[in-house]
Amino acid sequence: MIALEKTDTETNKKKDIINRIVSKLFSENEGLYYSPTDDIAVLVKERIQNNIYVSREEKDLFAGTSARDIKILMSYNSSCC
């Protein structure tokens, strides 16, 4: 059960970081709102890799996380049933 809680905590941290990055991207370029999620996920991944909008610890949290993984986290809503 502890491993599951750790995973949930990490997932929630990742989602918070992704949401923060997406908000900043949208504030810089409102036209991105209409872009495909695949494109946004790539932009988020690039920002993380280049230490833009993230700390070193946050970047480390995303080690091994692909743009596809980010896309899934962007669309995942844990408040469901």
N, C-alpha and C positions, 0 to 999 in steps of 0.2 A: 504494500500500500504506500510506503514511503517513496518508492521509485515513481509511482504514478503521480503522487503529489508534486514531486520534483519536476516531472515532465509537464504537468499542468502549469506550474509556476513559470517554467521556462517558456512555454507556449504563450502564456499571457504576457510575459515580458516582451517577447518577440512581437506579438500583435500590437502592444502599446508603442513600441519603437517604430514599427511599420506605419501605424496610424499617424504618428508624429511626423515622419518623413513625408508621407503622402500629403498631409496638411501643408507642409512647407512647400512641396512641389506645386500644389494647386495655388498657393498664394503667390508664387513666382510666375505661374503661367496658368491662368484660368482655363485656357483652351484644353489643357490636359484632362479636364473633367470628362470630356467626350472621347478620350483615347481608350483603346482596348486595354483590359486588365493586364494582358501579357506585356504590353509596352510599359505600363506603370510599374509592374513587378521588376522589369529589367532596369528601369531608372532607380528604383529603390535599391536593388542589388548593387548597382554602380555607386550609389551614394555611400552605402555601407563599406564596400571594398576600398573606396577612396577616402574614408574617414570624414565624410561630409555629413554633418548633423548627428554624428554618433561619437561616443567616447570609445576608447580602446576596449573597455570591458564589454560594451554593447557590440562592438565589432566581433570580438571573440565569441560571443554568444551565437553569432551567425556562421561560425566556421562550419563548412560543409553544407550550408543551406543554399539551395539553388534558386534561381528566379522562379522556377515552377513551384517550389516549396513556399516561396513568398506569396505567389499568386493564391495558393491554397489557403494560406493563413489570412490573406486579405479577404477571402470570401467566407471563411469559417465563422459561424455565429454559434457560440457555445450556450446561448440562453434558450436554445430550443428544447422542447419537451424533455 
